[in-house]
Amino acid sequence: MAKTKYKYNPDSLSFDRIRLSYRERFLRFLAYFVGSLLLAGLYGGIFTYLIDSPKEKALKREISQLDLQYELMNREMNKVEKVLLHLQETDDNLYRTIFEAEPISTSLREGGIGGVNRYKELEGYKNSTVVIETASRLDKILKKVYVQSKSFDDLIILASEKEDMLRRIPAIMPISNKDLKRTASGWGYRIHPIYKIRKFHYGMDFTAPTGTDIYATGDGKIYRVISSQRGLGKHIIIDHGYGYSTVYAHMNGFNVRKGQKVKRGDVIGFVGSTGLSTAPHLHYEVKLNGKHIDPANYFFNDLTPDEYDRMIILAMKSGQSFD
């Protein structure tokens, strides 16, 4: 029950009962009401910002678990990237070297994912940076895996062609030279026997009597059969495929015709001294993609390492070529 309040009246020397007007009562009520609202807001704010609700606690636990999963995922991607890097290095430095294929360019392996912003839907959240970085990193790994997979597909094709390629690569001496004594002049600068000037000798000379058999050094197709009394004289060019071709010059006669297919060891002609030649011999050249290369590097089916060293010494002794 509300207490009744009194006020002393000095005129009547008595206590008069205090009666509030409706306006005063309303203002007092309003003050209590507003104060209650402010107090409620204060308590609500404290509980909202300092004390989590059960739902908020559950959401925070879920976010924490997601952060942990992203961290674990990035650790696993580190391992995947290391394995992928090892595969790439093995591919470029071993497999493609064996099959004489060009390494895959870094720009192709490391190329980004082009086009529009692929991660726009992931923006605007508290963890957007972590999520976008993880998604981008995963996309790059998937692209590298795809490129490496295509590379292995190419290597499978190259492996299936390797046997044919090994038959076609020049790999024996073009004449019988078991004791290596027919090795006359090798690759490098020599004195030209006719012009008497220092000139680069793009091949290897083998001395032999006129009429000695000349062998195809690898499987291929006779590209040209040329009869001339100048330059290389009578000579044959064999196209072996895979960028390889061989030249057999200063021949006395031919045993093949243009367009004919030959196998390694087939007799294609005979030693002579036609063209710019000073004595019966065979001038032999090897080309790869149109560029001359040292024929001495392509006798691996005939020579042991010791025989190879001996042949190089013999070829270097002569300061003059035969053509």
Buried (B, 14 or more C-beta within 10 A) or exposed (E): EEEEEEEEEEEEEEEEEEEEEEEEEEEEEEEEEEEEEEEEEEEEEEEEEEEEEEEEEEEEEEEEEEEEEBEEEBEEBEEBBEEBEEBBEEBBEEBBEEBEBEBBEEEEBEEEEEEEEEBEEBEEEEEEEBBBEBEBBBBBBEBBEEBBEEBEEBBEEBEEBBEEBBBBBBBBBBBBBEEBEBBBBBBEEBBBBEEEEEEEBBBBBBBBEBEBBBBBBBBBBBBEBBEEEEBBBBBBBBBBBBEBBBBBBBBBBBBBEEEBEBEBEBEBBBBBBBBBBBBBBBBBBBBBEEEBBBBBEBBEBBBEEEBBEBBBEBBEEBEBBBB
